[in-house]
């Protein structure tokens, strides 16, 4: 199951259509902005944060 399918799972047909439209609009806007050289409006979490280990947490 793709990420988009998982977003649509459990929604009725009308909500699925609306969600597809919102995703398509968002992608189109992001593409247009990228072509225009604009930075994205949204920040993406790159997962670069340091996670504490259990041992580190227990020492405190």
C-alpha positions as CSV (number, residue, x, y, z in Angstrom):
1,X,0.0,0.0,0.0
2,X,1.4,3.4,-1.0
3,X,1.6,6.3,1.3
4,X,-1.3,8.0,-0.6
5,X,-3.4,4.9,-0.5
6,X,-2.9,4.7,3.3
7,X,-4.1,8.3,3.6
8,X,-7.3,7.5,1.6
9,X,-8.1,4.2,3.3
10,X,-11.3,4.4,5.3
11,X,-12.5,7.6,3.7
12,X,-15.7,7.8,1.7
13,X,-15.6,8.6,-2.0
14,X,-16.2,12.3,-1.6
15,X,-13.5,12.6,1.0
16,X,-11.1,10.6,-1.1
17,X,-11.7,12.9,-4.1
18,X,-11.2,16.0,-1.9
19,X,-8.0,14.5,-0.4
20,X,-6.6,13.7,-3.9
21,X,-7.4,17.3,-5.0
22,X,-5.6,18.8,-2.0
23,X,-2.5,16.6,-2.6
24,X,-2.5,17.4,-6.3
25,X,-2.8,21.2,-5.6
26,X,0.0,21.0,-3.0
27,X,2.3,19.2,-5.4
28,X,1.5,21.6,-8.3
29,X,2.2,24.6,-6.0
30,X,5.5,23.1,-4.8
31,X,6.6,22.4,-8.4
32,X,5.7,25.9,-9.6
33,X,7.6,27.4,-6.6
34,X,10.6,25.2,-7.2
35,X,10.7,26.2,-10.9
36,X,10.5,29.9,-9.8
37,X,13.4,29.3,-7.4
38,X,11.4,29.9,-4.3
39,X,12.2,28.0,-1.1
40,X,9.4,25.7,0.2
41,X,7.0,27.2,2.7
42,X,7.0,24.1,4.8
43,X,10.0,22.8,6.8
44,X,10.8,19.2,6.4
45,X,12.0,17.2,9.3
46,X,15.2,15.6,8.1
47,X,15.5,13.3,11.2
48,X,18.8,14.7,12.1
49,X,17.9,15.3,15.8
50,X,19.9,13.5,18.4
51,X,18.0,10.8,20.2
52,X,18.8,10.0,23.8
53,X,19.6,6.4,24.5
54,X,17.9,4.6,27.4
55,X,21.2,4.5,29.2
56,X,21.6,8.2,28.8
57,X,18.0,8.8,30.1
58,X,18.4,6.5,33.1
59,X,21.7,8.3,34.1
60,X,19.8,11.5,34.7
